[in-house]
Amino acid sequence: MKQDIHPEYKKVVFLDTGTGFKFLSGSTYESEETIEWEDGNTYPLIKVEISSDSHPFYTGKQRLADTGGRIDRFKKKYNMN
């Protein structure tokens, strides 16, 4: 690999802004904000809107679309009965 062309891979803290859930992971993202983690070290802070703590797939609060109703409404709207 060529030297000095890849971004620096380091530990960062991701914060789910919706739930306040935080986790430490490796990333190449850069951030001006920092946070002190449970181990006493300071890491860059990356704010995200959705994480495994708030995503419907992982929380089990997934909504199923009413496909039959949606199709009927579409047909009614465009007189396709």
Phi and psi in degrees as GROMACS dihedral restraints (atoms count N, CA, C in turn):
[ dihedral_restraints ]
;  ai    aj    ak    al  type     phi  dphi    fc
    3     4     5     6     1   -70.9    20    10
    4     5     6     7     1   143.6    20    10
    6     7     8     9     1   -82.9    20    10
    7     8     9    10     1   148.9    20    10
    9    10    11    12     1    64.3    20    10
   10    11    12    13     1    24.2    20    10
   12    13    14    15     1  -115.3    20    10
   13    14    15    16     1    -9.7    20    10
   15    16    17    18     1   -99.4    20    10
   16    17    18    19     1   144.7    20    10
   18    19    20    21     1   -67.5    20    10
   19    20    21    22     1   155.2    20    10
   21    22    23    24     1   -74.1    20    10
   22    23    24    25     1   127.9    20    10
   24    25    26    27     1   -94.0    20    10
   25    26    27    28     1   122.0    20    10
   27    28    29    30     1  -146.0    20    10
   28    29    30    31     1   170.8    20    10
   30    31    32    33     1   -80.3    20    10
   31    32    33    34     1   135.8    20    10
   33    34    35    36     1  -137.2    20    10
   34    35    36    37     1   159.9    20    10
   36    37    38    39     1  -105.5    20    10
   37    38    39    40     1   127.3    20    10
   39    40    41    42     1   -98.7    20    10
   40    41    42    43     1   134.2    20    10
   42    43    44    45     1  -119.5    20    10
   43    44    45    46     1   120.8    20    10
   45    46    47    48     1   -78.0    20    10
   46    47    48    49     1   112.3    20    10
   48    49    50    51     1   -69.1    20    10
   49    50    51    52     1   -20.7    20    10
   51    52    53    54     1   -80.2    20    10
   52    53    54    55     1   -35.6    20    10
   54    55    56    57     1  -115.8    20    10
   55    56    57    58     1   -15.3    20    10
   57    58    59    60     1    83.5    20    10
   58    59    60    61     1     4.4    20    10
   60    61    62    63     1   -69.8    20    10
   61    62    63    64     1   133.5    20    10
   63    64    65    66     1  -123.9    20    10
   64    65    66    67     1   144.6    20    10
   66    67    68    69     1  -147.5    20    10
   67    68    69    70     1   149.9    20    10
   69    70    71    72     1   -98.7    20    10
   70    71    72    73     1   130.7    20    10
   72    73    74    75     1  -151.2    20    10
   73    74    75    76     1   170.5    20    10
   75    76    77    78     1   -90.4    20    10
   76    77    78    79     1   144.6    20    10
   78    79    80    81     1  -163.3    20    10
   79    80    81    82     1   164.3    20    10
   81    82    83    84     1  -103.2    20    10
   82    83    84    85     1    -0.1    20    10
   84    85    86    87     1   -61.4    20    10
   85    86    87    88     1   146.8    20    10
   87    88    89    90     1  -109.2    20    10
   88    89    90    91     1   147.6    20    10
   90    91    92    93     1  -152.4    20    10
   91    92    93    94     1   143.9    20    10
   93    94    95    96     1   -80.7    20    10
   94    95    96    97     1   -28.0    20    10
   96    97    98    99     1   -80.1    20    10
   97    98    99   100     1   146.4    20    10
   99   100   101   102     1  -131.2    20    10
  100   101   102   103     1   163.8    20    10
  102   103   104   105     1  -147.0    20    10
  103   104   105   106     1   146.2    20    10
  105   106   107   108     1   -87.5    20    10
  106   107   108   109     1   125.4    20    10
  108   109   110   111     1   -90.3    20    10
  109   110   111   112     1   172.9    20    10
  111   112   113   114     1   -59.5    20    10
  112   113   114   115     1   -24.7    20    10
  114   115   116   117     1   -84.5    20    10
  115   116   117   118     1     1.6    20    10
  117   118   119   120     1    90.3    20    10
  118   119   120   121     1    -7.3    20    10
  120   121   122   123     1   -88.7    20    10
  121   122   123   124     1   156.4    20    10
  123   124   125   126     1  -102.3    20    10
  124   125   126   127     1   130.8    20    10
  126   127   128   129     1  -128.3    20    10
  127   128   129   130     1   156.0    20    10
  129   130   131   132     1   -62.1    20    10
  130   131   132   133     1   146.2    20    10
  132   133   134   135     1  -109.5    20    10
  133   134   135   136     1   124.8    20    10
  135   136   137   138     1  -113.9    20    10
  136   137   138   139     1   121.8    20    10
  138   139   140   141     1   -93.1    20    10
  139   140   141   142     1   130.8    20    10
  141   142   143   144     1  -125.1    20    10
  142   143   144   145     1   153.3    20    10
  144   145   146   147     1   -85.4    20    10
  145   146   147   148     1   -29.9    20    10
  147   148   149   150     1  -135.2    20    10
  148   149   150   151     1   134.6    20    10
  150   151   152   153     1  -136.7    20    10
  151   152   153   154     1  -174.6    20    10
  153   154   155   156     1   -64.3    20    10
  154   155   156   157     1   -18.8    20    10
  156   157   158   159     1   -79.0    20    10
  157   158   159   160     1   -22.1    20    10
  159   160   161   162     1  -121.9    20    10
  160   161   162   163     1   -10.0    20    10
  162   163   164   165     1   -72.8    20    10
  163   164   165   166     1   132.7    20    10
  165   166   167   168     1   -56.3    20    10
  166   167   168   169     1   -32.6    20    10
  168   169   170   171     1   -62.4    20    10
  169   170   171   172     1   -41.4    20    10
  171   172   173   174     1   -84.8    20    10
  172   173   174   175     1   -27.1    20    10
  174   175   176   177     1   -85.9    20    10
  175   176   177   178     1   -15.9    20    10
  177   178   179   180     1    81.9    20    10
  178   179   180   181     1     9.5    20    10
  180   181   182   183     1  -103.2    20    10
  181   182   183   184     1    38.0    20    10
  183   184   185   186     1   -76.6    20    10
  184   185   186   187     1   135.9    20    10
  186   187   188   189     1   -94.0    20    10
  187   188   189   190     1   137.7    20    10
  189   190   191   192     1   -98.8    20    10
  190   191   192   193     1   133.5    20    10
  192   193   194   195     1   -74.3    20    10
  193   194   195   196     1   143.3    20    10
  195   196   197   198     1   -83.9    20    10
  196   197   198   199     1    82.3    20    10
  198   199   200   201     1   -65.1    20    10
  199   200   201   202     1   -38.7    20    10
  201   202   203   204     1   -61.6    20    10
  202   203   204   205     1   -45.2    20    10
  204   205   206   207     1   -65.3    20    10
  205   206   207   208     1   -37.4    20    10
  207   208   209   210     1   -67.3    20    10
  208   209   210   211     1   -40.8    20    10
  210   211   212   213     1   -66.4    20    10
  211   212   213   214     1   -44.2    20    10
  213   214   215   216     1   -61.0    20    10
  214   215   216   217     1   -41.9    20    10
  216   217   218   219     1   -64.0    20    10
  217   218   219   220     1   -40.2    20    10
  219   220   221   222     1   -62.1    20    10
  220   221   222   223     1   -47.1    20    10
  222   223   224   225     1   -63.3    20    10
  223   224   225   226     1   -40.5    20    10
  225   226   227   228     1   -65.5    20    10
  226   227   228   229     1   -41.0    20    10
  228   229   230   231     1   -62.8    20    10
  229   230   231   232     1   -38.1    20    10
  231   232   233   234     1  -106.1    20    10
  232   233   234   235     1    20.0    20    10
  234   235   236   237     1    48.3    20    10
  235   236   237   238     1    54.5    20    10
  237   238   239   240     1  -109.9    20    10
  238   239   240   241     1    27.1    20    10
